[in-house]
Amino acid sequence: MLRFPLPMSGWVYILASRPRGTLYIGVTNDLVRRVHEHREGLADGFSKDHEVKRLVYYEEHATMPLAIQREKNIKHWSRRWKIDLITGMNPDWVDLWDDISR
């Protein structure tokens, strides 16, 4: 369940095209807005080109610099580690959009 965000917090999130499909890792200060942009095709680039719209993982950080550093770290991980991270939070790879958009 998404709680009230911390002031100046940042979010790291992972989108997938399907369970264990193409992954997109991003960072934002407004998770709901940014995921909505991906879902509606308003975010040009990789996620739009590859139909990556399913929110499968997210985590909040106290500041944007911390979130940015975490995003960079995860992007350098092996695919197996990324899959394990997602599966640890979301074993069935369900789309978490409904959880954050309520």
OpenMM code with the backbone's topology and positions (N, CA, C; nanometers):
from openmm import Vec3, app, unit

residues = "MET LEU ARG PHE PRO LEU PRO MET SER GLY TRP VAL TYR ILE LEU ALA SER ARG PRO ARG GLY THR LEU TYR ILE GLY VAL THR ASN ASP LEU VAL ARG ARG VAL HIS GLU HIS ARG GLU GLY LEU ALA ASP GLY PHE SER LYS ASP HIS GLU VAL LYS ARG LEU VAL TYR TYR GLU GLU HIS ALA THR MET PRO LEU ALA ILE GLN ARG GLU LYS ASN ILE LYS HIS TRP SER ARG ARG TRP LYS ILE ASP LEU ILE THR GLY MET ASN PRO ASP TRP VAL ASP LEU TRP ASP ASP ILE SER ARG".split()
positions = [
    Vec3(0.0854, -0.1177, 0.0000),
    Vec3(0.0000, 0.0000, 0.0000),
    Vec3(0.0896, 0.1235, 0.0000),
    Vec3(0.0594, 0.2149, -0.0866),
    Vec3(0.1354, 0.3386, -0.0976),
    Vec3(0.0964, 0.4305, 0.0168),
    Vec3(0.1943, 0.4808, 0.0891),
    Vec3(0.1648, 0.5722, 0.1988),
    Vec3(0.1965, 0.7142, 0.1550),
    Vec3(0.1630, 0.8089, 0.2382),
    Vec3(0.1893, 0.9484, 0.2049),
    Vec3(0.3388, 0.9672, 0.1871),
    Vec3(0.3812, 1.0231, 0.0750),
    Vec3(0.5255, 1.0344, 0.0487),
    Vec3(0.5959, 1.1322, 0.1414),
    Vec3(0.7212, 1.1045, 0.1638),
    Vec3(0.8054, 1.1941, 0.2418),
    Vec3(0.8297, 1.3221, 0.1626),
    Vec3(0.8468, 1.4356, 0.2297),
    Vec3(0.8815, 1.5570, 0.1547),
    Vec3(1.0142, 1.5361, 0.0804),
    Vec3(1.0171, 1.5727, -0.0461),
    Vec3(1.1373, 1.5619, -0.1291),
    Vec3(1.1835, 1.4174, -0.1482),
    Vec3(1.0927, 1.3217, -0.1313),
    Vec3(1.1313, 1.1820, -0.1481),
    Vec3(1.1449, 1.1481, -0.2964),
    Vec3(1.2072, 1.0354, -0.3214),
    Vec3(1.2219, 0.9848, -0.4562),
    Vec3(1.1806, 0.8398, -0.4624),
    Vec3(1.1423, 0.7972, -0.5793),
    Vec3(1.0957, 0.6602, -0.6008),
    Vec3(1.1787, 0.5941, -0.7096),
    Vec3(1.2174, 0.4706, -0.6868),
    Vec3(1.2751, 0.3854, -0.7892),
    Vec3(1.1659, 0.2861, -0.8248),
    Vec3(1.1474, 0.2629, -0.9533),
    Vec3(1.0406, 0.1723, -0.9955),
    Vec3(1.0889, 0.0874, -1.1126),
    Vec3(1.0230, -0.0279, -1.1267),
    Vec3(1.0528, -0.1165, -1.2390),
    Vec3(0.9216, -0.1492, -1.3088),
    Vec3(0.9220, -0.1306, -1.4395),
    Vec3(0.8100, -0.1674, -1.5251),
    Vec3(0.8505, -0.2900, -1.6054),
    Vec3(0.7523, -0.3712, -1.6426),
    Vec3(0.7785, -0.4889, -1.7249),
    Vec3(0.6754, -0.4960, -1.8366),
    Vec3(0.7152, -0.5548, -1.9480),
    Vec3(0.6226, -0.5744, -2.0589),
    Vec3(0.5260, -0.6887, -2.0298),
    Vec3(0.5712, -0.7842, -1.9513),
    Vec3(0.4935, -0.9011, -1.9084),
    Vec3(0.5745, -0.9673, -1.7976),
    Vec3(0.5198, -1.0670, -1.7288),
    Vec3(0.6010, -1.1338, -1.6265),
    Vec3(0.7328, -1.1862, -1.6855),
    Vec3(0.8409, -1.1450, -1.6255),
    Vec3(0.9765, -1.1810, -1.6667),
    Vec3(1.0080, -1.1387, -1.8101),
    Vec3(0.9416, -1.0333, -1.8559),
    Vec3(0.9642, -0.9807, -1.9900),
    Vec3(1.0674, -0.8687, -1.9891),
    Vec3(1.0533, -0.7772, -2.0832),
    Vec3(1.1429, -0.6624, -2.0930),
    Vec3(1.1249, -0.5739, -1.9706),
    Vec3(1.2355, -0.5265, -1.9121),
    Vec3(1.2315, -0.4447, -1.7912),
    Vec3(1.2751, -0.3016, -1.8211),
    Vec3(1.2129, -0.2088, -1.7487),
    Vec3(1.2529, -0.0686, -1.7525),
    Vec3(1.2681, -0.0223, -1.6086),
    Vec3(1.3809, 0.0386, -1.5757),
    Vec3(1.4062, 0.0884, -1.4403),
    Vec3(1.4103, 0.2397, -1.4468),
    Vec3(1.3328, 0.3041, -1.3590),
    Vec3(1.3270, 0.4494, -1.3602),
    Vec3(1.3276, 0.5083, -1.2210),
    Vec3(1.3346, 0.6408, -1.2159),
    Vec3(1.3342, 0.7150, -1.0900),
    Vec3(1.2458, 0.8380, -1.1092),
    Vec3(1.1748, 0.8765, -1.0036),
    Vec3(1.0836, 0.9903, -1.0120),
    Vec3(1.0576, 1.0462, -0.8729),
    Vec3(1.0059, 1.1692, -0.8702),
    Vec3(0.9616, 1.2262, -0.7428),
    Vec3(0.8100, 1.2123, -0.7267),
    Vec3(0.7413, 1.1592, -0.8282),
    Vec3(0.5960, 1.1414, -0.8242),
    Vec3(0.5623, 1.0100, -0.8945),
    Vec3(0.5533, 0.9035, -0.8167),
    Vec3(0.5365, 0.7696, -0.8720),
    Vec3(0.4066, 0.7553, -0.9505),
    Vec3(0.2967, 0.8029, -0.8964),
    Vec3(0.1677, 0.7872, -0.9638),
    Vec3(0.1688, 0.8595, -1.0986),
    Vec3(0.2146, 0.9838, -1.0984),
    Vec3(0.2186, 1.0597, -1.2237),
    Vec3(0.3062, 0.9912, -1.3282),
    Vec3(0.4248, 0.9487, -1.2871),
    Vec3(0.5202, 0.8921, -1.3830),
    Vec3(0.4718, 0.7597, -1.4402),
    Vec3(0.4174, 0.6733, -1.3545),
    Vec3(0.3671, 0.5455, -1.4062),
    Vec3(0.2485, 0.5700, -1.4989),
    Vec3(0.1638, 0.6652, -1.4648),
    Vec3(0.0521, 0.7015, -1.5529),
    Vec3(0.1054, 0.7446, -1.6903),
    Vec3(0.2103, 0.8232, -1.6926),
    Vec3(0.2699, 0.8668, -1.8196),
    Vec3(0.3176, 0.7476, -1.9033),
    Vec3(0.3794, 0.6505, -1.8378),
    Vec3(0.4238, 0.5302, -1.9096),
    Vec3(0.3034, 0.4524, -1.9633),
    Vec3(0.2034, 0.4349, -1.8796),
    Vec3(0.0862, 0.3557, -1.9180),
    Vec3(0.0100, 0.4174, -2.0348),
    Vec3(0.0058, 0.5487, -2.0396),
    Vec3(-0.0694, 0.6184, -2.1440),
    Vec3(0.0154, 0.6499, -2.2673),
    Vec3(0.1414, 0.6079, -2.2666),
    Vec3(0.2284, 0.6319, -2.3805),
    Vec3(0.2759, 0.7757, -2.3910),
    Vec3(0.2730, 0.8493, -2.2796),
    Vec3(0.3151, 0.9893, -2.2790),
    Vec3(0.4650, 1.0052, -2.2570),
    Vec3(0.5303, 0.8980, -2.2176),
    Vec3(0.6746, 0.9003, -2.1918),
    Vec3(0.7459, 0.8435, -2.3137),
    Vec3(0.8013, 0.9317, -2.3968),
    Vec3(0.8737, 0.8856, -2.5149),
    Vec3(0.9999, 0.8109, -2.4748),
    Vec3(1.0405, 0.7189, -2.5582),
    Vec3(1.1653, 0.6478, -2.5347),
    Vec3(1.1461, 0.4985, -2.5215),
    Vec3(1.2356, 0.4374, -2.4464),
    Vec3(1.2431, 0.2920, -2.4352),
    Vec3(1.1116, 0.2292, -2.3915),
    Vec3(1.0517, 0.2815, -2.2847),
    Vec3(0.9309, 0.2174, -2.2318),
    Vec3(0.8162, 0.2220, -2.3314),
    Vec3(0.8053, 0.3310, -2.4054),
    Vec3(0.7000, 0.3418, -2.5075),
    Vec3(0.7302, 0.2492, -2.6258),
    Vec3(0.8534, 0.2478, -2.6688),
    Vec3(0.8926, 0.1654, -2.7832),
    Vec3(0.8765, 0.0161, -2.7568),
    Vec3(0.8913, -0.0257, -2.6313),
    Vec3(0.8880, -0.1678, -2.5964),
    Vec3(0.7617, -0.2092, -2.5212),
    Vec3(0.6614, -0.1208, -2.5167),
    Vec3(0.5333, -0.1536, -2.4505),
    Vec3(0.5552, -0.1995, -2.3059),
    Vec3(0.6398, -0.1296, -2.2350),
    Vec3(0.6705, -0.1635, -2.0959),
    Vec3(0.5814, -0.0770, -2.0075),
    Vec3(0.4703, -0.1350, -1.9588),
    Vec3(0.3687, -0.0574, -1.8883),
    Vec3(0.3264, -0.1152, -1.7536),
    Vec3(0.3675, -0.2360, -1.7222),
    Vec3(0.3228, -0.3036, -1.6007),
    Vec3(0.4163, -0.2683, -1.4852),
    Vec3(0.3650, -0.2009, -1.3823),
    Vec3(0.4452, -0.1683, -1.2642),
    Vec3(0.4593, -0.2951, -1.1799),
    Vec3(0.5829, -0.3422, -1.1661),
    Vec3(0.6047, -0.4668, -1.0925),
    Vec3(0.6866, -0.4485, -0.9654),
    Vec3(0.7460, -0.3290, -0.9484),
    Vec3(0.8288, -0.3057, -0.8296),
    Vec3(0.8435, -0.1559, -0.8079),
    Vec3(0.8472, -0.1154, -0.6799),
    Vec3(0.8790, 0.0238, -0.6470),
    Vec3(0.9319, 0.0304, -0.5048),
    Vec3(1.0107, 0.1327, -0.4795),
    Vec3(1.0624, 0.1570, -0.3446),
    Vec3(1.0816, 0.3068, -0.3278),
    Vec3(1.0572, 0.3533, -0.2068),
    Vec3(1.0700, 0.4957, -0.1761),
    Vec3(1.2021, 0.5227, -0.1063),
    Vec3(1.2601, 0.6405, -0.1353),
    Vec3(1.3836, 0.6851, -0.0713),
    Vec3(1.3618, 0.8242, -0.0132),
    Vec3(1.4334, 0.8557, 0.0900),
    Vec3(1.4127, 0.9821, 0.1620),
    Vec3(1.4428, 1.1050, 0.0761),
    Vec3(1.5352, 1.0916, -0.0184),
    Vec3(1.5718, 1.2048, -0.1040),
    Vec3(1.5878, 1.1563, -0.2483),
    Vec3(1.5777, 1.2504, -0.3419),
    Vec3(1.5995, 1.2157, -0.4824),
    Vec3(1.7430, 1.1692, -0.5088),
    Vec3(1.8452, 1.2338, -0.4512),
    Vec3(1.9807, 1.1818, -0.4765),
    Vec3(1.9979, 1.0356, -0.4342),
    Vec3(1.9373, 0.9962, -0.3230),
    Vec3(1.9443, 0.8560, -0.2811),
    Vec3(1.8723, 0.7658, -0.3801),
    Vec3(1.7572, 0.8101, -0.4274),
    Vec3(1.6811, 0.7316, -0.5252),
    Vec3(1.7590, 0.7181, -0.6560),
    Vec3(1.8198, 0.8270, -0.7010),
    Vec3(1.8981, 0.8237, -0.8242),
    Vec3(2.0152, 0.7269, -0.8116),
    Vec3(2.0838, 0.7291, -0.6985),
    Vec3(2.1958, 0.6368, -0.6782),
    Vec3(2.1482, 0.4916, -0.6787),
    Vec3(2.0348, 0.4669, -0.6146),
    Vec3(1.9800, 0.3303, -0.6125),
    Vec3(1.9420, 0.2857, -0.7541),
    Vec3(1.8791, 0.3751, -0.8311),
    Vec3(1.8435, 0.3416, -0.9698),
    Vec3(1.9691, 0.3034, -1.0483),
    Vec3(2.0745, 0.3832, -1.0364),
    Vec3(2.1993, 0.3545, -1.1077),
    Vec3(2.2561, 0.2190, -1.0664),
    Vec3(2.2506, 0.1900, -0.9362),
    Vec3(2.3015, 0.0612, -0.8882),
    Vec3(2.2229, -0.0549, -0.9487),
    Vec3(2.0910, -0.0460, -0.9426),
    Vec3(2.0075, -0.1552, -0.9944),
    Vec3(2.0302, -0.1734, -1.1444),
    Vec3(2.0453, -0.0651, -1.2175),
    Vec3(2.0674, -0.0755, -1.3623),
    Vec3(2.1952, -0.1524, -1.3954),
    Vec3(2.2906, -0.1557, -1.3044),
    Vec3(2.4154, -0.2289, -1.3278),
    Vec3(2.4084, -0.3746, -1.2816),
    Vec3(2.3001, -0.4120, -1.2164),
    Vec3(2.2847, -0.5500, -1.1710),
    Vec3(2.2620, -0.6434, -1.2898),
    Vec3(2.2858, -0.7709, -1.2660),
    Vec3(2.2521, -0.8727, -1.3666),
    Vec3(2.0991, -0.8852, -1.3753),
    Vec3(2.0524, -0.9354, -1.4856),
    Vec3(1.9079, -0.9567, -1.5023),
    Vec3(1.8536, -1.0478, -1.3915),
    Vec3(1.9285, -1.1500, -1.3552),
    Vec3(1.8846, -1.2440, -1.2510),
    Vec3(1.8603, -1.1710, -1.1185),
    Vec3(1.9491, -1.0803, -1.0805),
    Vec3(1.9331, -1.0046, -0.9565),
    Vec3(1.8091, -0.9165, -0.9634),
    Vec3(1.7865, -0.8548, -1.0791),
    Vec3(1.6668, -0.7701, -1.0956),
    Vec3(1.5401, -0.8529, -1.0814),
    Vec3(1.5384, -0.9695, -1.1439),
    Vec3(1.4218, -1.0585, -1.1330),
    Vec3(1.4012, -1.1008, -0.9886),
    Vec3(1.5082, -1.1332, -0.9185),
    Vec3(1.4976, -1.1718, -0.7772),
    Vec3(1.4441, -1.0556, -0.6921),
    Vec3(1.4867, -0.9336, -0.7214),
    Vec3(1.4371, -0.8163, -0.6484),
    Vec3(1.2866, -0.8027, -0.6674),
    Vec3(1.2417, -0.8113, -0.7910),
    Vec3(1.0984, -0.7996, -0.8197),
    Vec3(1.0216, -0.9120, -0.7531),
    Vec3(1.0683, -1.0347, -0.7685),
    Vec3(0.9984, -1.1510, -0.7145),
    Vec3(0.9907, -1.1466, -0.5625),
    Vec3(1.0900, -1.0866, -0.4977),
    Vec3(1.0862, -1.0742, -0.3523),
    Vec3(0.9709, -0.9870, -0.3040),
    Vec3(0.9366, -0.8851, -0.3789),
    Vec3(0.8253, -0.7954, -0.3429),
    Vec3(0.6942, -0.8399, -0.4059),
    Vec3(0.7026, -0.8964, -0.5252),
    Vec3(0.5851, -0.9213, -0.6067),
    Vec3(0.5991, -1.0581, -0.6742),
    Vec3(0.5817, -1.1673, -0.5987),
    Vec3(0.6094, -1.3015, -0.6509),
    Vec3(0.5327, -1.3379, -0.7781),
    Vec3(0.4127, -1.2853, -0.7931),
    Vec3(0.3315, -1.3194, -0.9099),
    Vec3(0.3420, -1.2172, -1.0228),
    Vec3(0.4263, -1.1153, -1.0045),
    Vec3(0.4473, -1.0118, -1.1054),
    Vec3(0.3159, -0.9452, -1.1462),
    Vec3(0.2282, -0.9243, -1.0473),
    Vec3(0.1029, -0.8557, -1.0786),
    Vec3(0.1313, -0.7077, -1.1023),
    Vec3(0.0460, -0.6438, -1.1803),
    Vec3(0.0589, -0.5010, -1.2047),
    Vec3(0.0167, -0.4280, -1.0777),
    Vec3(0.1063, -0.3495, -1.0201),
    Vec3(0.0819, -0.2808, -0.8931),
    Vec3(0.0152, -0.1447, -0.9114),
    Vec3(-0.0235, -0.1110, -1.0331),
    Vec3(-0.0853, 0.0184, -1.0613),
    Vec3(-0.2047, 0.0452, -0.9701),
    Vec3(-0.2928, -0.0528, -0.9547),
    Vec3(-0.4115, -0.0320, -0.8700),
    Vec3(-0.3728, -0.0013, -0.7258),
    Vec3(-0.2638, -0.0585, -0.6787),
    Vec3(-0.2192, -0.0336, -0.5412),
    Vec3(-0.1753, 0.1108, -0.5202),
    Vec3(-0.1128, 0.1710, -0.6206),
    Vec3(-0.0609, 0.3068, -0.6013),
    Vec3(-0.1574, 0.4159, -0.6467),
    Vec3(-0.2556, 0.3800, -0.7286),
    Vec3(-0.3419, 0.4831, -0.7872),
    Vec3(-0.4728, 0.5039, -0.7137),
    Vec3(-0.4919, 0.4358, -0.6052),
    Vec3(-0.6168, 0.4503, -0.5284),
    Vec3(-0.6225, 0.5820, -0.4570),
] * unit.nanometer
topology = app.Topology()
chain = topology.addChain("A")
for resn in residues:
    res = topology.addResidue(resn, chain)
    for name in ("N", "CA", "C"):
        topology.addAtom(name, app.Element.getBySymbol(name[0]), res)
